[in-house]
């Protein structure tokens, strides 16, 4: 989950911080200052993406990452004047469908 999911989530959070500070704040090497730059609420949401000790907690982390990415990406797109595509919403719906199946996170 670190490479494909969290890496893109962190990149989107970096963009959000940049936009909110007019690109005057650095989140540091390897995001070492990201916690200081995020709102407490967004940081709490980010922390929820790190628990991967069981299948159900991994699903929860994936959902938390998807939701935080979606929330942040919508704000970033709006601030930069881009249309927001609908495919992230479809990805989240697909993940929820998989999770609800008998072979998903419930097994």
N, C-alpha and C positions, 0 to 999 in steps of 0.2 A: 504494500500500500504506500510505502514511502516514496518510491520513484514516480509512478504515474499519477497518483492522487494527491498526496501531500505536497509534492514539488509544485504542482500547478496551483494548489490552494495557496501556498506560501507566496508564489509569484503574484497572484491576484491580491493578496493582502498587502504586499509591497506596493503595488500600484495604488491601492486605496490610501495607504499612508502617504505616498507621494502626492496624490491629488489633494488630500486634505491639508497638506503642509506646503502646497505650491512647490513640491519637489525640493524643499529646503532641509528635510530631515532624512538621515540615513538610518536604515534599520540594522546596519552593521554587517560585518562579515558573518556569513552563515546565519543571518537573522538574529544576531546576538542581542540586538536592542528592539526587536519586534514587540516584545511584551510591553515595553515602555511606550511604544508608539500606538498600540491598539487601545481601544476602549476596554474597560474591565469586562464588559459583556462579550465583546468579540474575542478577547483572550480566553475567557471561560469556555466559549464555544470551541476555540482551537484546541484547548486542553482535552476536550472530549474526543478528539480524533486520535489520541495516542494510546488508548487502552486496547490492546490486541491479544489479551491472554486467553481468550476463548472464542469460539465461533460466534456466539451471540454478541460478545463485546466488540468483535471485529465488524460485524454487521452494523452495530450501533455507531462505531467510529466512522464507518464508510458513510452512513446516513448523515452524521453530523458534519462530515467534511463536505458532502454534497450540498447540504443546506447552507452552510457558511459560504461556500463558493458561490452558490446561486445568489444569495443576498448581496454579497460583495460585488459580484460581477455586474449585477443590475445597476448598482450605484456607480461603479466605474464606467460602465457603458453610457449611462446618462450624463455623467460629468464630462465625458470626452465627446459627447454628441454622436454616439454610435447607436444604431438599432440593436436591441438585444435579441439574439436568436432564440428559438423555442426548444432547441435540441437538449439543453441541460435539463429542462423540465421533463422531457421525454426519458432521459437517462434515469432520473430519479424515480419516475413512475415504473420503469422497467426493473430497477433494483428492488422496489417494493413488491412488484409482482413475483420476482424470483424468491424473495425472502418469505413470502406467504405460501409458497409451494411446499409440499411435504419434504422435499429434499433441500429446502433452503435452511435458513438459520435456526429454524425450530426443531430440526432433527438432532 
